[in-house]
Amino acid sequence: MKLKVFFILILNLLLISCSKEERDMHKRNKIEQKLLLKTTNQLESEKQLKFTGYGGSSDKGLTMLSLSFEADKNYDIQTGRKLIVYCAEKFLENINSDEKIRPYLKSYPFHSKDIQLFISINNKSKISDENHLESIILGKGSIDYLIYDENHRLKTVREETYEEALNIIQKQKKEKNEI
């Protein structure tokens, strides 16, 4: 019991000795990690993705948040587009609806240019073409669909803005409902 009280006192002294800036940074990191964990849990269960990493950047406020995943099924450009847009929309929804993270965001609301998503695909077919993507990357508001070239280097086979991808998906949904 005395050891617990001693530990708590030491911990409190350490927190008191931290600057306000350090305490704010610690608080922001906890809120950020909780938000990222919520999003990764959703995407793992809803889209069967495997979380592989996270990141972010801040310059007097969070300017970018990033998540990385692995996927265990094959994706072509059309299904890859649906996947990356779904993930981005879920990520943005979680960021923008979280009132605790807002004071730490450089700009609110966050947009597609403010997030990065990287999905590495475990291509079981060993074929690398537009019907068997290797990676899908969203960064700075642009989506790249990648395959391996004949020299086993990643190469972009299609690039589109996030807005273009979103418009394609919305148009397909609309056409499907009209039929």
PyMOL commands that set and color helices and strands:
alter all, ss='L'
color gray80, all
select helices_A, chain A and resi 2-17+20-47+77-97+102-104+112-114+162-178
alter helices_A, ss='H'
color red, helices_A
select strands_A, chain A and resi 49-58+62-71+115-121+135-139+142-148+154-161
alter strands_A, ss='S'
color yellow, strands_A
deselect
rebuild
show_as cartoon
